Amino acid sequence: MSEQDAAPEKLWGGRFNAPTDALVEAFTASIDFDRRLFREDIAGSIAHARMLARQRIITQPDCDAIVAGLEAIRADIEAGRFVFRPEREDIHLNIEAALAERIGEAAGRLHTARSRNDQVATDLRLFARAACDEATARLRALRRALLDLADREAETVISGYTHLQRAQPVLLAHHLLAYEAMFARDSERFEQVRQRTNRLPLGAGALAGVTYPIDREWVAQELGFDSVIPNSLDAVSDRDFVVEIHAASALAMAHLSRLSEEVVLWSTAEFGLIQLPDAFATGSSIMPQKKNPDVAEIVRGKSARAIGNLVQSLTLLKGLPLSYNRDLQEDKEPLFDTVDTLLSSLAVTAAMLPALHFGAERGRVMAVGQFALATDVADYLAKRGVPFREAHAAVGALVAKCERDGRRLEELTLDEYRAAHPAFEADVLAIDLDAALRARSATGGTAPEAVAHERASARARLDAEAAS
């Protein structure tokens, strides 16, 4: 085969007289990863073909042949019968060339009034929209798992921490609901990203629009887009929505990482707060006694991928002039990786939570350790008119005394309390764990009734979201 015979194999090869160098062909091909967009590509092409026929830009018989051919190609890909050819570069050219082989001349009319630039932008938005929907669904499943666990452990008490030092007692349900609140905001973010993603670029052409009497609004409605992107340059070169998905995913993964870190800590002998279920732990190849929190550790580690992909997407865009540049081929693999990472991490975490077994007695012991009720004792004085800083100093002296004597605050006598400050009365001896919890009854506090209200409100909010 001569060079002139070889070059037209490319669908864009009419301009060229020599074949592409093999190194360039391998370097620029994206079919190994963008084949994942075949459903989106075919859906966009079918809508485009039907619009062309409606506008009498192509004939109805040609449209019917194109649609039937594309549907057959989709079925072959789904069944694993389709052969992807690297020399055809990407998913768009693989499908278009295969369509030409199946239906002949009519296939060549499909690309009327569009470019690969607006085509790939449409494919990517369709993928991103579906990813937002799935992320929202899995976030809701995780939130429901947290709420179910909070209901199950409604009476379990643990130590709350600041600086990873025991601070004040809290209900475990209150702690879990803090994560539910984080993931609720993540759900909101994906819903908002979806709104900005769901705009149609198809019809923008390569960059300047097209010269045919197309109906972009009809295509938008056919594909479920809320509107069209009004500026053709923006339509083909915008990847803001990709960055936003990375950002929302990175933040959700950071929240998952924090929750995973809690599971890792709580499962240690030093904390002893939970027993890892066998189904969500692994062992050691050398130490028979080990049960490792590998699921939580891997989720924690995978957060780095999402964060790194966010940085990659921002760096990719920062130097690109308008409009489309081939650099944008690099937007897909990180996006696919981020979406896969997030969805799998959400699913495995939601499955792991119900299997965790908490030690309620250990939780109560930890909750009052390290003088965790000292703030309540200081508040006792403040409520009796003692300036809080004075109260703080008095109770701090009592803590220091207990540390010297190897005792707990609950073991002090009334005389010892009075020696620290004369405002102490006999009822200071009634301060205990349950009293400390009940006292924090203001909205957002850890009192049992406040947490019960918080649980009910969170579940009602989640149910309303799911129903909408």
C-alpha positions as a Markdown table, in Angstrom:
| # | Residue | x | y | z |
|---|---|---|---|---|
| 1 | Met | 0.0 | 0.0 | 0.0 |
| 2 | Ser | 1.4 | 3.4 | -0.9 |
| 3 | Glu | 1.5 | 6.4 | 1.4 |
| 4 | Gln | -1.2 | 8.1 | -0.5 |
| 5 | Asp | -3.4 | 5.0 | -0.1 |
| 6 | Ala | -2.6 | 4.7 | 3.6 |
| 7 | Ala | -3.4 | 8.3 | 4.7 |
| 8 | Pro | -7.2 | 8.4 | 3.9 |
| 9 | Glu | -7.8 | 5.5 | 6.4 |
| 10 | Lys | -8.1 | 8.3 | 9.0 |
| 11 | Leu | -11.5 | 9.9 | 8.8 |
| 12 | Trp | -9.7 | 13.3 | 8.8 |
| 13 | Gly | -7.0 | 12.1 | 6.4 |
| 14 | Gly | -8.0 | 13.9 | 3.3 |
| 15 | Arg | -5.5 | 16.8 | 4.1 |
| 16 | Phe | -2.6 | 14.4 | 4.6 |
| 17 | Asn | -0.3 | 12.6 | 2.1 |
| 18 | Ala | 1.7 | 10.5 | 4.6 |
| 19 | Pro | 0.6 | 8.1 | 7.3 |
| 20 | Thr | 0.9 | 8.9 | 11.0 |
| 21 | Asp | 4.1 | 7.8 | 12.6 |
| 22 | Ala | 3.5 | 4.7 | 14.7 |
| 23 | Leu | 4.9 | 6.4 | 17.8 |
| 24 | Val | 2.5 | 9.4 | 17.3 |
| 25 | Glu | -0.4 | 7.0 | 16.7 |
| 26 | Ala | 0.2 | 5.2 | 20.0 |
| 27 | Phe | 1.0 | 8.4 | 21.8 |
| 28 | Thr | -2.2 | 10.3 | 20.7 |
| 29 | Ala | -4.7 | 7.4 | 20.8 |
| 30 | Ser | -7.2 | 7.6 | 23.6 |
| 31 | Ile | -9.4 | 4.6 | 22.7 |
| 32 | Asp | -7.9 | 2.5 | 25.6 |
| 33 | Phe | -9.8 | 4.8 | 28.1 |
| 34 | Asp | -12.4 | 6.8 | 26.2 |
| 35 | Arg | -14.1 | 3.6 | 24.9 |
| 36 | Arg | -15.9 | 3.9 | 28.3 |
| 37 | Leu | -17.9 | 6.7 | 26.8 |
| 38 | Phe | -19.5 | 4.5 | 24.1 |
| 39 | Arg | -23.0 | 4.8 | 25.5 |
| 40 | Glu | -22.8 | 8.5 | 25.8 |
| 41 | Asp | -21.3 | 8.9 | 22.3 |
| 42 | Ile | -24.0 | 6.7 | 20.7 |
| 43 | Ala | -26.8 | 8.5 | 22.6 |
| 44 | Gly | -25.5 | 11.9 | 21.4 |
| 45 | Ser | -25.1 | 10.7 | 17.9 |
| 46 | Ile | -28.6 | 9.2 | 17.7 |
| 47 | Ala | -30.1 | 12.5 | 19.0 |
| 48 | His | -28.0 | 14.4 | 16.5 |
| 49 | Ala | -29.1 | 12.3 | 13.6 |
| 50 | Arg | -32.8 | 12.6 | 14.5 |
| 51 | Met | -32.4 | 16.3 | 14.7 |
| 52 | Leu | -30.7 | 16.5 | 11.3 |
| 53 | Ala | -33.7 | 14.6 | 9.9 |
| 54 | Arg | -36.2 | 16.7 | 11.6 |
| 55 | Gln | -34.5 | 19.8 | 10.2 |
| 56 | Arg | -34.4 | 18.1 | 6.7 |
| 57 | Ile | -30.6 | 18.4 | 6.7 |
| 58 | Ile | -30.4 | 14.6 | 6.0 |
| 59 | Thr | -33.2 | 12.3 | 4.8 |
| 60 | Gln | -35.3 | 10.2 | 7.1 |
| 61 | Pro | -34.1 | 6.9 | 5.5 |
| 62 | Asp | -30.5 | 7.9 | 6.1 |
| 63 | Cys | -31.4 | 8.8 | 9.7 |
| 64 | Asp | -33.2 | 5.4 | 10.2 |
| 65 | Ala | -30.1 | 3.6 | 8.9 |
| 66 | Ile | -27.8 | 5.6 | 11.1 |
| 67 | Val | -29.9 | 5.0 | 14.2 |
| 68 | Ala | -30.3 | 1.3 | 13.5 |
| 69 | Gly | -26.5 | 1.0 | 12.9 |
| 70 | Leu | -25.6 | 2.8 | 16.1 |
| 71 | Glu | -28.0 | 0.7 | 18.1 |
| 72 | Ala | -26.4 | -2.5 | 16.7 |
| 73 | Ile | -22.9 | -1.2 | 17.5 |
| 74 | Arg | -24.0 | -0.4 | 21.0 |
| 75 | Ala | -25.3 | -3.9 | 21.4 |
| 76 | Asp | -22.1 | -5.4 | 20.1 |
| 77 | Ile | -20.0 | -3.3 | 22.5 |
| 78 | Glu | -22.1 | -4.3 | 25.4 |
| 79 | Ala | -21.8 | -8.0 | 24.4 |
| 80 | Gly | -18.0 | -7.7 | 24.0 |
| 81 | Arg | -18.2 | -8.4 | 20.2 |
| 82 | Phe | -16.9 | -5.1 | 19.0 |
| 83 | Val | -13.3 | -4.8 | 18.0 |
| 84 | Phe | -11.7 | -1.4 | 18.9 |
| 85 | Arg | -9.0 | -0.3 | 16.6 |
| 86 | Pro | -6.2 | 1.9 | 18.0 |
| 87 | Glu | -5.4 | 3.5 | 14.7 |
| 88 | Arg | -8.9 | 5.0 | 14.8 |
| 89 | Glu | -7.7 | 7.0 | 17.8 |
| 90 | Asp | -10.8 | 7.4 | 19.9 |
| 91 | Ile | -14.3 | 6.2 | 20.6 |
| 92 | His | -15.9 | 8.7 | 18.2 |
| 93 | Leu | -13.9 | 7.6 | 15.2 |
| 94 | Asn | -14.1 | 3.9 | 16.1 |
| 95 | Ile | -17.9 | 4.1 | 16.1 |
| 96 | Glu | -18.1 | 6.3 | 13.0 |
| 97 | Ala | -15.8 | 4.0 | 11.0 |
| 98 | Ala | -17.7 | 0.9 | 12.1 |
| 99 | Leu | -20.9 | 2.6 | 11.2 |
| 100 | Ala | -19.6 | 3.3 | 7.7 |
| 101 | Glu | -18.6 | -0.4 | 7.3 |
| 102 | Arg | -22.1 | -1.4 | 8.3 |
| 103 | Ile | -24.4 | 1.0 | 6.5 |
| 104 | Gly | -22.2 | 2.6 | 3.8 |
| 105 | Glu | -22.6 | 6.1 | 2.5 |
| 106 | Ala | -25.3 | 7.2 | 4.9 |
| 107 | Ala | -22.8 | 7.0 | 7.8 |
| 108 | Gly | -20.8 | 9.9 | 6.3 |
| 109 | Arg | -23.8 | 12.2 | 6.9 |
| 110 | Leu | -23.9 | 11.7 | 10.6 |
| 111 | His | -21.0 | 14.1 | 11.2 |
| 112 | Thr | -22.8 | 16.9 | 9.4 |
| 113 | Ala | -23.1 | 20.1 | 11.6 |
| 114 | Arg | -20.9 | 18.8 | 14.4 |
| 115 | Ser | -17.2 | 18.4 | 15.3 |
| 116 | Arg | -15.4 | 16.0 | 17.5 |
| 117 | Asn | -14.9 | 19.0 | 19.8 |
| 118 | Asp | -18.6 | 19.5 | 20.6 |
| 119 | Gln | -19.1 | 15.8 | 20.4 |
| 120 | Val | -16.6 | 14.9 | 23.1 |
| 121 | Ala | -17.8 | 17.8 | 25.3 |
| 122 | Thr | -21.3 | 16.3 | 25.1 |
| 123 | Asp | -20.2 | 12.8 | 25.9 |
| 124 | Leu | -18.3 | 14.0 | 28.9 |
| 125 | Arg | -21.2 | 16.0 | 30.2 |
| 126 | Leu | -23.5 | 13.0 | 29.8 |
| 127 | Phe | -21.0 | 10.9 | 31.8 |
| 128 | Ala | -20.5 | 13.6 | 34.4 |
| 129 | Arg | -24.2 | 14.0 | 34.9 |
| 130 | Ala | -24.7 | 10.3 | 35.5 |
| 131 | Ala | -21.7 | 10.3 | 37.9 |
| 132 | Cys | -23.3 | 13.1 | 39.9 |
| 133 | Asp | -26.6 | 11.2 | 40.1 |
| 134 | Glu | -24.8 | 8.0 | 41.3 |
| 135 | Ala | -22.6 | 9.9 | 43.7 |
| 136 | Thr | -25.7 | 11.5 | 45.2 |
| 137 | Ala | -27.5 | 8.2 | 45.5 |
| 138 | Arg | -24.5 | 6.5 | 47.2 |
| 139 | Leu | -24.0 | 9.5 | 49.5 |
| 140 | Arg | -27.6 | 9.1 | 50.6 |
| 141 | Ala | -27.1 | 5.4 | 51.2 |
| 142 | Leu | -24.1 | 6.2 | 53.4 |
| 143 | Arg | -26.0 | 8.8 | 55.3 |
| 144 | Arg | -28.8 | 6.3 | 55.9 |
| 145 | Ala | -26.3 | 3.8 | 57.2 |
| 146 | Leu | -25.0 | 6.4 | 59.6 |
| 147 | Leu | -28.5 | 7.3 | 60.8 |
| 148 | Asp | -29.4 | 3.6 | 61.3 |
| 149 | Leu | -26.2 | 3.1 | 63.3 |
| 150 | Ala | -27.0 | 6.3 | 65.3 |
| 151 | Asp | -30.5 | 4.8 | 66.1 |
| 152 | Arg | -29.0 | 1.5 | 67.1 |
| 153 | Glu | -26.4 | 3.1 | 69.3 |
| 154 | Ala | -28.7 | 5.8 | 70.7 |
| 155 | Glu | -27.6 | 5.2 | 74.3 |
| 156 | Thr | -23.9 | 4.6 | 73.7 |
| 157 | Val | -21.6 | 7.1 | 75.2 |
| 158 | Ile | -18.0 | 7.8 | 74.1 |
| 159 | Ser | -15.4 | 10.4 | 74.8 |
| 160 | Gly | -15.3 | 13.4 | 72.6 |
| 161 | Tyr | -11.8 | 14.6 | 71.6 |
| 162 | Thr | -10.0 | 17.8 | 70.9 |
| 163 | His | -6.3 | 17.6 | 69.9 |
| 164 | Leu | -6.8 | 13.8 | 70.1 |
| 165 | Gln | -7.0 | 14.2 | 73.8 |
| 166 | Arg | -10.1 | 13.2 | 75.8 |
| 167 | Ala | -12.2 | 16.3 | 76.2 |
| 168 | Gln | -15.9 | 15.9 | 77.1 |
| 169 | Pro | -18.4 | 13.0 | 76.9 |
| 170 | Val | -20.7 | 12.8 | 73.9 |
| 171 | Leu | -23.3 | 10.4 | 72.6 |
| 172 | Leu | -21.9 | 8.2 | 69.9 |
| 173 | Ala | -25.0 | 9.0 | 67.9 |
| 174 | His | -24.1 | 12.7 | 68.1 |
| 175 | His | -20.6 | 11.9 | 66.8 |
| 176 | Leu | -22.0 | 9.9 | 63.9 |
| 177 | Leu | -24.5 | 12.6 | 63.0 |
| 178 | Ala | -21.6 | 15.0 | 62.6 |
| 179 | Tyr | -20.5 | 12.9 | 59.7 |
| 180 | Glu | -24.0 | 12.6 | 58.4 |
| 181 | Ala | -24.0 | 16.4 | 58.2 |
| 182 | Met | -20.8 | 16.5 | 56.3 |
| 183 | Phe | -22.1 | 14.0 | 53.8 |
| 184 | Ala | -25.4 | 15.9 | 53.5 |
| 185 | Arg | -23.4 | 18.9 | 52.3 |
| 186 | Asp | -21.5 | 16.6 | 49.9 |
| 187 | Ser | -24.9 | 15.6 | 48.5 |
| 188 | Glu | -25.8 | 19.2 | 48.0 |
| 189 | Arg | -22.6 | 19.9 | 46.2 |
| 190 | Phe | -23.1 | 17.1 | 43.7 |
| 191 | Glu | -26.7 | 18.3 | 43.1 |
| 192 | Gln | -25.3 | 21.8 | 42.4 |
| 193 | Val | -22.6 | 20.5 | 40.2 |
| 194 | Arg | -25.2 | 18.5 | 38.2 |
| 195 | Gln | -27.1 | 21.6 | 37.5 |
| 196 | Arg | -24.1 | 23.4 | 36.1 |
| 197 | Thr | -23.1 | 20.3 | 34.2 |
| 198 | Asn | -26.4 | 19.7 | 32.5 |
| 199 | Arg | -26.0 | 22.1 | 29.6 |
| 200 | Leu | -25.6 | 21.0 | 26.0 |
| 201 | Pro | -22.5 | 21.9 | 24.0 |
| 202 | Leu | -23.5 | 20.0 | 20.9 |
| 203 | Gly | -24.1 | 22.3 | 18.0 |
| 204 | Ala | -21.2 | 24.5 | 18.8 |
| 205 | Gly | -19.1 | 22.8 | 16.0 |
| 206 | Ala | -15.4 | 23.0 | 16.2 |
| 207 | Leu | -15.5 | 26.5 | 17.9 |
| 208 | Ala | -17.5 | 29.0 | 15.9 |
| 209 | Gly | -20.9 | 27.4 | 15.5 |
| 210 | Val | -22.2 | 25.7 | 12.4 |
| 211 | Thr | -23.7 | 26.9 | 9.1 |
| 212 | Tyr | -26.7 | 24.5 | 9.1 |
| 213 | Pro | -30.2 | 25.3 | 10.4 |
| 214 | Ile | -29.9 | 22.9 | 13.4 |
| 215 | Asp | -32.2 | 22.8 | 16.5 |
| 216 | Arg | -29.9 | 22.7 | 19.5 |
| 217 | Glu | -32.8 | 23.1 | 21.9 |
| 218 | Trp | -34.5 | 20.0 | 20.5 |
| 219 | Val | -31.4 | 18.0 | 21.0 |
| 220 | Ala | -31.0 | 19.3 | 24.6 |
| 221 | Gln | -34.6 | 18.2 | 25.4 |
| 222 | Glu | -34.0 | 14.8 | 23.7 |
| 223 | Leu | -30.8 | 14.2 | 25.8 |
| 224 | Gly | -32.3 | 15.6 | 29.0 |
| 225 | Phe | -30.2 | 18.7 | 29.2 |
| 226 | Asp | -31.7 | 21.8 | 30.9 |
| 227 | Ser | -30.4 | 24.2 | 28.4 |
| 228 | Val | -27.8 | 24.8 | 25.7 |
| 229 | Ile | -24.5 | 26.5 | 26.2 |
| 230 | Pro | -24.9 | 29.9 | 24.5 |
| 231 | Asn | -21.3 | 30.6 | 23.5 |
| 232 | Ser | -19.7 | 28.2 | 21.1 |
| 233 | Leu | -16.2 | 28.8 | 22.2 |
| 234 | Asp | -17.1 | 28.2 | 25.8 |
| 235 | Ala | -19.1 | 25.1 | 24.8 |
| 236 | Val | -16.1 | 23.2 | 23.3 |
| 237 | Ser | -13.4 | 24.3 | 25.7 |
| 238 | Asp | -15.1 | 24.5 | 29.1 |
| 239 | Arg | -14.1 | 21.9 | 31.6 |
| 240 | Asp | -15.3 | 23.7 | 34.7 |
| 241 | Phe | -17.7 | 20.9 | 35.4 |
| 242 | Val | -14.9 | 18.4 | 35.5 |
| 243 | Val | -13.0 | 20.5 | 38.0 |
| 244 | Glu | -16.2 | 20.8 | 40.1 |
| 245 | Ile | -16.7 | 17.0 | 40.2 |
| 246 | His | -13.1 | 16.5 | 41.2 |
| 247 | Ala | -13.6 | 19.2 | 44.0 |
| 248 | Ala | -16.8 | 17.7 | 45.3 |
| 249 | Ser | -15.3 | 14.2 | 45.1 |
| 250 | Ala | -12.1 | 15.3 | 46.9 |
| 251 | Leu | -14.0 | 16.8 | 49.7 |
| 252 | Ala | -16.3 | 13.8 | 50.0 |
| 253 | Met | -13.2 | 11.6 | 50.1 |
| 254 | Ala | -11.7 | 13.8 | 52.7 |
| 255 | His | -14.8 | 13.2 | 54.9 |
| 256 | Leu | -14.6 | 9.5 | 54.2 |
| 257 | Ser | -11.0 | 9.6 | 55.2 |
| 258 | Arg | -11.8 | 11.2 | 58.5 |
| 259 | Leu | -14.5 | 8.7 | 59.3 |
| 260 | Ser | -12.1 | 5.9 | 58.3 |
| 261 | Glu | -9.4 | 7.3 | 60.6 |
| 262 | Glu | -12.0 | 7.1 | 63.5 |
| 263 | Val | -12.6 | 3.4 | 62.6 |
| 264 | Val | -8.8 | 2.7 | 62.6 |
| 265 | Leu | -8.3 | 4.4 | 65.9 |
| 266 | Trp | -11.4 | 2.9 | 67.6 |
| 267 | Ser | -10.4 | -0.6 | 66.6 |
| 268 | Thr | -7.0 | -0.4 | 68.3 |
| 269 | Ala | -6.3 | -2.0 | 71.7 |
| 270 | Glu | -5.5 | 1.5 | 73.0 |
| 271 | Phe | -9.0 | 2.7 | 72.3 |
| 272 | Gly | -10.8 | -0.7 | 72.3 |
| 273 | Leu | -14.1 | 0.9 | 71.3 |
| 274 | Ile | -15.1 | -1.3 | 68.4 |
| 275 | Gln | -14.6 | -4.9 | 67.3 |
| 276 | Leu | -13.8 | -5.2 | 63.7 |
| 277 | Pro | -16.1 | -7.6 | 61.8 |
| 278 | Asp | -14.3 | -10.4 | 60.0 |
| 279 | Ala | -15.9 | -9.5 | 56.7 |
| 280 | Phe | -14.4 | -6.0 | 56.7 |
| 281 | Ala | -10.9 | -6.8 | 58.1 |
| 282 | Thr | -7.8 | -8.8 | 57.0 |
| 283 | Gly | -5.1 | -10.6 | 58.8 |
| 284 | Ser | -1.3 | -10.6 | 58.8 |
| 285 | Ser | 0.9 | -12.9 | 56.8 |
| 286 | Ile | 3.2 | -13.4 | 59.8 |
| 287 | Met | 1.3 | -12.4 | 63.0 |
| 288 | Pro | -1.6 | -14.8 | 63.6 |
| 289 | Gln | -3.2 | -12.6 | 66.2 |
| 290 | Lys | -3.7 | -9.6 | 63.9 |
| 291 | Lys | -7.0 | -8.2 | 62.6 |
| 292 | Asn | -6.3 | -5.2 | 60.5 |
| 293 | Pro | -8.7 | -2.4 | 59.5 |
| 294 | Asp | -7.6 | -2.6 | 55.8 |
| 295 | Val | -10.9 | -1.4 | 54.4 |
| 296 | Ala | -10.8 | 1.8 | 56.4 |
| 297 | Glu | -7.1 | 2.2 | 55.7 |
| 298 | Ile | -7.6 | 1.8 | 51.9 |
| 299 | Val | -10.5 | 4.3 | 51.9 |
| 300 | Arg | -8.3 | 6.7 | 53.8 |
| 301 | Gly | -5.5 | 6.2 | 51.3 |
| 302 | Lys | -7.7 | 6.5 | 48.2 |
| 303 | Ser | -8.6 | 10.1 | 49.3 |
| 304 | Ala | -5.1 | 11.0 | 48.0 |
| 305 | Arg | -6.1 | 10.0 | 44.5 |
| 306 | Ala | -9.1 | 12.2 | 44.4 |
| 307 | Ile | -7.2 | 15.2 | 45.8 |
| 308 | Gly | -4.4 | 14.6 | 43.3 |
| 309 | Asn | -6.8 | 14.4 | 40.4 |
| 310 | Leu | -8.3 | 17.8 | 41.5 |
| 311 | Val | -4.9 | 19.3 | 41.3 |
| 312 | Gln | -4.3 | 17.7 | 37.9 |
| 313 | Ser | -7.5 | 19.1 | 36.4 |
| 314 | Leu | -6.8 | 22.6 | 37.6 |
| 315 | Thr | -3.2 | 22.4 | 36.3 |
| 316 | Leu | -4.4 | 21.1 | 33.0 |
| 317 | Leu | -6.7 | 24.1 | 32.4 |
| 318 | Lys | -4.6 | 26.9 | 33.7 |
| 319 | Gly | -2.6 | 27.6 | 30.6 |
| 320 | Leu | -5.0 | 26.8 | 27.8 |
| 321 | Pro | -6.1 | 29.6 | 25.4 |
| 322 | Leu | -9.5 | 29.4 | 23.8 |
| 323 | Ser | -10.8 | 27.3 | 22.4 |
| 324 | Tyr | -10.3 | 23.5 | 22.2 |
| 325 | Asn | -6.8 | 22.1 | 22.6 |
| 326 | Arg | -5.7 | 18.5 | 22.5 |
| 327 | Asp | -4.5 | 18.8 | 26.0 |
| 328 | Leu | -8.1 | 18.3 | 27.0 |
| 329 | Gln | -7.7 | 14.6 | 26.1 |
| 330 | Glu | -6.1 | 14.4 | 29.6 |
| 331 | Asp | -9.3 | 15.3 | 31.3 |
| 332 | Lys | -10.8 | 11.8 | 31.1 |
| 333 | Glu | -8.6 | 9.3 | 32.8 |
| 334 | Pro | -8.4 | 11.3 | 36.0 |
| 335 | Leu | -12.2 | 11.9 | 35.9 |
| 336 | Phe | -12.9 | 8.2 | 35.5 |
| 337 | Asp | -10.5 | 7.4 | 38.3 |
| 338 | Thr | -12.0 | 10.0 | 40.7 |
| 339 | Val | -15.6 | 8.8 | 40.0 |
| 340 | Asp | -14.6 | 5.1 | 40.4 |
| 341 | Thr | -12.7 | 5.8 | 43.6 |
| 342 | Leu | -15.5 | 7.8 | 45.1 |
| 343 | Leu | -18.3 | 5.5 | 44.2 |
| 344 | Ser | -16.5 | 2.3 | 45.4 |
| 345 | Ser | -15.4 | 4.0 | 48.7 |
| 346 | Leu | -18.9 | 5.2 | 49.4 |
| 347 | Ala | -20.3 | 1.7 | 48.8 |
| 348 | Val | -17.8 | -0.2 | 50.9 |
| 349 | Thr | -18.1 | 2.3 | 53.8 |
| 350 | Ala | -21.9 | 2.1 | 53.8 |
| 351 | Ala | -21.6 | -1.7 | 53.9 |
| 352 | Met | -19.1 | -1.7 | 56.7 |
| 353 | Leu | -20.9 | 0.6 | 59.2 |
| 354 | Pro | -23.7 | -1.7 | 60.2 |
| 355 | Ala | -21.2 | -4.4 | 60.9 |
| 356 | Leu | -19.3 | -2.4 | 63.5 |
| 357 | His | -19.7 | -3.6 | 67.1 |
| 358 | Phe | -19.3 | -1.0 | 69.8 |
| 359 | Gly | -18.3 | -1.6 | 73.3 |
| 360 | Ala | -20.8 | 0.5 | 75.4 |
| 361 | Glu | -19.1 | -0.2 | 78.7 |
| 362 | Arg | -15.7 | 0.7 | 77.4 |
| 363 | Gly | -17.2 | 3.9 | 75.9 |
| 364 | Arg | -18.6 | 5.0 | 79.3 |
| 365 | Val | -15.2 | 4.3 | 81.0 |
| 366 | Met | -13.4 | 6.4 | 78.4 |
| 367 | Ala | -16.0 | 9.1 | 78.5 |
| 368 | Val | -15.2 | 10.1 | 82.1 |
| 369 | Gly | -11.5 | 9.4 | 82.0 |
| 370 | Gln | -8.9 | 12.1 | 82.0 |
| 371 | Phe | -11.1 | 14.4 | 84.1 |
| 372 | Ala | -13.6 | 14.8 | 81.3 |
| 373 | Leu | -16.2 | 16.2 | 83.7 |
| 374 | Ala | -14.0 | 19.1 | 84.8 |
| 375 | Thr | -15.8 | 21.6 | 82.5 |
| 376 | Asp | -19.1 | 20.7 | 84.2 |
| 377 | Val | -17.6 | 21.4 | 87.6 |
| 378 | Ala | -16.3 | 24.8 | 86.4 |
| 379 | Asp | -19.8 | 25.5 | 84.9 |
| 380 | Tyr | -21.3 | 24.6 | 88.3 |
| 381 | Leu | -19.4 | 27.5 | 89.8 |
| 382 | Ala | -20.1 | 29.9 | 87.0 |
| 383 | Lys | -23.8 | 29.3 | 87.3 |
| 384 | Arg | -23.5 | 30.4 | 90.9 |
| 385 | Gly | -22.0 | 33.8 | 89.9 |
| 386 | Val | -18.3 | 32.9 | 90.0 |
| 387 | Pro | -16.5 | 34.4 | 87.0 |
| 388 | Phe | -15.7 | 31.6 | 84.6 |
| 389 | Arg | -11.9 | 32.3 | 84.6 |
| 390 | Glu | -11.9 | 32.1 | 88.4 |
| 391 | Ala | -13.9 | 28.9 | 88.3 |
| 392 | His | -11.6 | 27.5 | 85.6 |
| 393 | Ala | -8.6 | 28.2 | 87.9 |
| 394 | Ala | -10.2 | 26.5 | 90.9 |
| 395 | Val | -11.1 | 23.4 | 89.0 |
| 396 | Gly | -7.7 | 23.3 | 87.4 |
| 397 | Ala | -6.2 | 23.2 | 90.8 |
| 398 | Leu | -8.5 | 20.3 | 91.8 |
| 399 | Val | -7.4 | 18.4 | 88.6 |
| 400 | Ala | -3.7 | 19.0 | 89.5 |
| 401 | Lys | -4.4 | 17.7 | 93.1 |
| 402 | Cys | -6.1 | 14.6 | 91.7 |
| 403 | Glu | -3.2 | 13.9 | 89.4 |
| 404 | Arg | -0.8 | 14.1 | 92.3 |
| 405 | Asp | -2.9 | 11.9 | 94.4 |
| 406 | Gly | -3.9 | 9.4 | 91.7 |
| 407 | Arg | -7.6 | 10.1 | 92.2 |
| 408 | Arg | -10.6 | 11.1 | 90.1 |
| 409 | Leu | -12.8 | 14.2 | 90.5 |
| 410 | Glu | -15.7 | 12.0 | 91.4 |
| 411 | Glu | -13.7 | 10.7 | 94.5 |
| 412 | Leu | -13.2 | 14.2 | 96.0 |
| 413 | Thr | -15.0 | 15.1 | 99.2 |
| 414 | Leu | -17.1 | 18.2 | 99.7 |
| 415 | Asp | -14.4 | 19.6 | 102.0 |
| 416 | Glu | -11.8 | 19.2 | 99.3 |
| 417 | Tyr | -14.1 | 21.0 | 96.8 |
| 418 | Arg | -14.7 | 23.8 | 99.3 |
| 419 | Ala | -10.9 | 24.1 | 99.9 |
| 420 | Ala | -10.6 | 24.9 | 96.2 |
| 421 | His | -13.5 | 27.4 | 96.2 |
| 422 | Pro | -16.1 | 28.3 | 98.9 |
| 423 | Ala | -19.0 | 28.4 | 96.4 |
| 424 | Phe | -19.1 | 24.7 | 96.1 |
| 425 | Glu | -22.1 | 23.1 | 97.8 |
| 426 | Ala | -23.1 | 19.4 | 98.4 |
| 427 | Asp | -24.9 | 19.1 | 95.1 |
| 428 | Val | -21.5 | 19.3 | 93.2 |
| 429 | Leu | -21.2 | 15.6 | 94.2 |
| 430 | Ala | -24.1 | 14.8 | 92.0 |
| 431 | Ile | -22.2 | 15.7 | 88.8 |
| 432 | Asp | -21.8 | 12.5 | 86.8 |
| 433 | Leu | -21.7 | 11.3 | 83.3 |
| 434 | Asp | -25.4 | 11.2 | 82.7 |
| 435 | Ala | -25.9 | 14.6 | 84.3 |
| 436 | Ala | -23.2 | 16.0 | 82.1 |
| 437 | Leu | -24.9 | 14.7 | 79.0 |
| 438 | Arg | -28.4 | 15.9 | 80.0 |
| 439 | Ala | -27.1 | 19.4 | 80.7 |
| 440 | Arg | -26.2 | 20.0 | 77.1 |
| 441 | Ser | -29.7 | 20.2 | 75.8 |
| 442 | Ala | -29.5 | 23.3 | 73.7 |
| 443 | Thr | -29.9 | 22.8 | 69.9 |
| 444 | Gly | -26.9 | 21.1 | 68.6 |
| 445 | Gly | -25.8 | 19.7 | 71.9 |
| 446 | Thr | -25.2 | 16.1 | 72.9 |
| 447 | Ala | -28.1 | 15.7 | 75.4 |
| 448 | Pro | -30.2 | 12.6 | 74.6 |
| 449 | Glu | -33.3 | 14.6 | 73.8 |
| 450 | Ala | -31.3 | 17.0 | 71.6 |
| 451 | Val | -29.7 | 14.1 | 69.7 |
| 452 | Ala | -33.0 | 12.3 | 69.3 |
| 453 | His | -34.4 | 15.5 | 67.7 |
| 454 | Glu | -31.3 | 15.8 | 65.5 |
| 455 | Arg | -31.6 | 12.1 | 64.4 |
| 456 | Ala | -35.3 | 12.6 | 63.5 |
| 457 | Ser | -34.6 | 15.9 | 61.6 |
| 458 | Ala | -31.7 | 14.3 | 59.6 |
| 459 | Arg | -33.8 | 11.3 | 58.7 |
| 460 | Ala | -36.7 | 13.5 | 57.6 |
| 461 | Arg | -34.4 | 15.6 | 55.5 |
| 462 | Leu | -32.9 | 12.5 | 53.9 |
| 463 | Asp | -36.3 | 11.0 | 53.1 |
| 464 | Ala | -37.5 | 14.3 | 51.6 |
| 465 | Glu | -34.4 | 14.4 | 49.3 |
| 466 | Ala | -35.0 | 10.8 | 48.2 |
| 467 | Ala | -38.6 | 11.5 | 47.4 |
| 468 | Ser | -37.8 | 14.6 | 45.4 |
